[in-house]
Amino acid sequence: MLCRAVMMLPLLIALLTAVAVQGSPEEAKLFDELFDGYNKDVRPVATPSDMPIDTVDVQFGMTLTRLSNVDIRAQEISIQGWPKMVRCH
């Protein structure tokens, strides 16, 4: 009996995990509204005729949120932050 319970444990964990990661109906509605009409194959260019020659300018940055560690001897700094990407028009 104990052996059967141990064998069923991974299945029980998988089922509980699957139930726990489901989003709410509001989350599904938001996702559907945000990606309604989204086409991942379309490039963000002004007009379709610009596709072969036009480029997309993107600005990259980082917002520092935490200075984790400073090691003066090894000359290392550990930081945490958020990446920031902005499409320039």
Secondary structure, DSSP 8 states (H G I E B T S, - for coil): -HHHHHHHHHHHHHHHHHHHT---HHHHHHHHHHTTT--TT----SSGGGTTT---EEEEEEEEEEEEEEETTTTEEEEEEEEEEEEE-
